[in-house]
Amino acid sequence: MGSVYNNKGEYSKALFFYEKTHEILKKTLPSYHRDLATSYSNIGSVCNYMGEYPKALSFFEKSLEIYGTSLPSNHPSLATTYNNMGSVYGHMGQYSKALSFYEKSLEIREKILPSNHPSLADSYKNIGSVYNDIGDYSKVLSYYEKALEIRQRSLPLNHPSLATSYRNIGLVYDNMGEYSNVLSFHEKSLKIYEITVSSNRPPLANSYNDIASIDISFLNNDMRVYSQALSFYEKELESRIKTLPSNHPDLASSYNNIGWVYKNMGKYSKALSHYEKSLEIREKTLPSNHPSLAILYSNIGGMYDEVGEYSRALSFYEKELESQIKTLPLNRPSLATLYNNIGFVYNKMGEYSKALSFYQKLLEIEEKTLSSNHPDLAASHNNIGSVYDDMGEYSKALLSHEKALEIRQKTLPSNHPDLATSYSNIGSVYNNMGEYSKALSFYERSLEIQQKSLPSDHPDLAVSYNIIGLLYSKLGAYSVALPFYEKALEIEQGTLSSNHPDLATLYSNIGLVYNNMGEYSKTLSYYERALDIRQHALPPTHPSIKVVKECIEVVKKKL
């Protein structure tokens, strides 16, 4: 009965029957009987599934003690027990111990199993997963490729395990920044899932999960993909609600997955609702330092970040940090991501020294775990540069932005948007330093890329035209500045509401150019348009209204 409930995912019931069986065995068998070892192993496996890792470890150790005295050193049951203990240590974040036990399991399996046995593939995959958690991607790749090689030799071409292997390898290449390889392995994986799901067999909940994950992981911002993924995940949830108890971990996973899709669709309130349902289940069933809780804290923090509730976002990120520091090595990639998130929130809150501290912790991890030209390193240098810019430490800002640019120039195509961002950021620093000619040079490089890669009415182009117009105005080249302001205005009139404050800013900028050119009637016309918008959009005591009124009075005296 215990095995039946275990296979159904009803772990509490499985545990009850396994423990009843164990009580009987203890009374009737000698203390070192193999059946007792199997019983300890069954209880340990259920505890592992339930996230009760210390208990699971205790039972696996009792199982190992019996097997170690009653079985030959190369027995398959020993390999299974070592593998189980590796799994528990992996969940607990004790990666060196996890690796040690997985390697002991592999050593036995390599001696007793044929070279294309599925259990060998599982061992290679498990060892690769530990290296993935550590962030040693070259070793991850080596072990995942060994697992794939066995599965290719032993499984049919459209077997789901092959799809999983392709997907795992694709995700490693993604972490390594080798995006062309990511796409190749994704397409192989997706092809298998399309075949298996389109057959007459009813797709399982896990199939929905895998397809949705694969689609979204690689086809960013495609709403059709998100809609399809949402359909898969909702079917998964419907299936699980019918068959699982209300606090089952798989239900929490379904709610989390649906929340993730809604987040990518920009539906943040729905995303938050599903994340909170997932959290409610996991807080009842998991220990406080379980990795799944940390993931949820991150997801919920991200939602509050998106809607501008930074103090709430910070609260959840800090819960995640507390959990991760207890269980993870200090250079684990997910810890790096968390430092980035916390730094980003502090930056938005204007607490620049705190933002800088977390960005620097992130950079320290990345420099130890990533290649010197990895895109994530460029992003970190970019973030640090932006904080220094906000703090007015322009030489430091420039140094960080130049490091980001150097990496991006080596690794990205010449018209990549991230290059435009780097040029723009360096331009911003020079602008703040008052070196307008240098600023103009970098902003124009950024604009050149944007004009090649963005539609002609994209809002980012309006921002660039406006800044370049402002710089030419500062340099006294008013006739050159004017066409850039007009291009910005043309875009913003087509994309913003007629009373949007950004339009008022542009009208003021154009008015100032005409004022400097001595064309006062045109100056007055643009200043009055700016005033009209600000009086509609802002409270009457807002300083911007006072400023534009004063400008209008000055111009009227010149007419």
Helices and strands as residue ranges (DSSP letters): H 2-7, H 11-28, H 34-49, H 53-70, H 76-91, H 95-112, H 118-134, H 137-154, H 160-176, H 179-197, H 205-218, H 223-243, H 249-264, H 268-285, H 291-306, H 310-327, H 333-348, H 352-369, H 375-391, H 394-411, H 417-432, H 436-453, H 459-474, H 478-495, H 501-516, H 520-537, H 543-558
